[in-house]
Amino acid sequence: MNGRDRLRVIGAFPCLLFTISIFYAFLQVQWYRIVTFTGYPGPATFWSFRMTAIYFPTPNQLILTEHWFADYWSKYINYKTMELGLGMDTVLMLMFMAQAFTVLFAALAIFRVRPYLFLSAAVLNMFTTFCMWLTSRAFVYPYYKCAFQAGFWLTLPAAALFLAAFLMCHWSGFVSSKMTPIRR
């Protein structure tokens, strides 16, 4: 196995890890000690493209609602992040686009073995993680209890591995158009 194939294998693992993180929820929010006249709300679980919410009208009954894409993004248009004041709809749409571009740049990096593509995937991955954190900041009030889920935690090692692939690719010298190491 030559250096180029080795970098492809090394770059494929964070790409797979990040792709898996997209399909796992990144945040779960529970209303804390809230009971309404019609029952009490259960946890709401967030992805970049989907949200599920559970509601208990009676102790033995469960209602599950699911919202996807534009329906989901527009549902949280009035929720603002604490630090930047951005609407959650904007943050969630940016996160979804960043996830799509991360997978695209990672796939291109695997096939073309270019350091700038690995670095682009790493930066977009970190931006996705930042958007996930920023989403949690819309629920900082005392009546919310937030917990990060697997989708968030899987982005952290993926970002580190993208950076490692970038450094290995850069140190190997795969920067010319013919993919040959630079002689020093």
N, C-alpha and C positions, 0 to 999 in steps of 0.2 A: 504494500500500500504506500503510495507516494504521499508527499506533503499535502497536495491539493485534496486528495481523497480523505486524508485524515482530518483536514479542516472542514470538509463537508460533513463528515460524521459528527465531529464536535459541534458544528453549527446546527445540525438537525435536532439535537437533543433540546436545546432551549426553545427552538421553534415548536417542537411537539409539546413541551411543557407549557409554553405560552398559549398555544391553541387549546389545550385542555383547560387552562384557566378561564378562557372565554365562556365555556359551557358550564362552569361552576359559578354559583352565586358568590358575590363578593361582599355583601353586607346583609345583615339581618337586623331589623329594627322592631323593637317591641315597645308598645305603649306601657308605661310603668304605672301601675295602680290607677288605671282609668276604667271606669265602668259607666256605660251610658244607660238610658232608659230601655234601650232595645237589646242590651247584651254587653259584651266586652270584646274589644278587638284582640286578635292574636297577632303573631309576628308577620311582618311584611319582609319579603326576601327580594333582593335587588340583583339584577344582572345589568349589563349595559343596554340590552335590547328588550328586556322583559322584567316584569314584577309580578309576584304572587302575594296575595294578602289573605289571611285567614280571619274569619269573624265568627264568634260564638254567640248566636242569639239566645240560646239556652245552654245549660251545661252539657247536654247530650247531643247537641246539634252543631254542625260545622258547615260554614259556607266558605268556599274557596273561590276567590276571584283572580283572574289572570289578565294582565294587560301587556300588549306587545307593541314595539316600535313607536310609531307616532301617537297612538292612543296612550301608551305609557308615558312618553316624554311630555305630552301635553297635560297629563294628570298632575304632574309636579311642577307646573310652570310658576306657581306662586311661592314655592319653597326656595329660599335663598341660602347660599353658603355664607357662613359666618365671616370668613376672612376677606374674600374678594367681592362678595355681594352678587355673585353670578346666580342666575336662576338654575335650578337643577336640570331643567330641560336642556339648557345649553351645555352643561357639564356632561350629562349623559350622552348627548349626541356627539360631542367632541371625543368622549371616551370610546364610543362605538367606532367612530372613524379612525381613531388612533389604533384601536385593536386591529381593524382591517388592514391599515397601512403597515403595522408591525409584522403581521403575517406575510404580507406582500414583500416587504424588504427582506425579511428573514429567508423567504423562499428564493428570492433573487440572489441573496448572499450565498446560499447553499449551492446554487447552480453556477454562479459566476465567480465565487470565491474572491470577493473584493472587500478590503477592510472597511471602506466607507459605508458599505451596505450593512455590515455587522454593527457598525457604530450607529447608523440610522435606526436599526431595529432596537438597539439598546436604549437610545434616547426616546424613541416612541414608547417603548415598554415602560420606561420610568415616567413618562407623561401619563400613561394609562394608570399607573399606580398612584400618581398624584391626583388624578381625577377621581379615583376610588376613595382616596382619603378625603378629598374635597366634598364628595357626596355625603360622607359621614358627618361633616361639619354642619350640614343643614339640620341635623338632629341632635344638637348639643343641649337642648333644653332639658330641665330636670324630669319631665314626664316621659322622656324617651330613653330606652336602654339599647345601645348599639353594640354589635359584635361583628368583627370582620370574619368572613368565611373563607373557604378554600380558594375561591377565585382570586382573592386579594393576596393570600399568602403564596400562591404559586407564581405570581408575577415577580416576586422578589428574587428567588434563585434564577429565574429565567433572565432577568436583567443582568445579574452577575455573570451568568454564563455567556450571554451575548457580548458583554465587555471582555470576558476572557477570550472568546473567539476572535474578537477584534484585535486584541493585543497579540494573540498567537499569529494571526494573519499578517498583522503589521510587522512583527518581528521576523516572520519567515520571509518577508520581502515580496509578497504577492501583490504588487502594486502596478506592475507594467501591464500593457495590453496583451502580451503573449503569455502571461502567467508564469514567467520564469523568475526565480529568485534574483535579487539585485546583488551583484558582486561588490564586495567591499575591499 
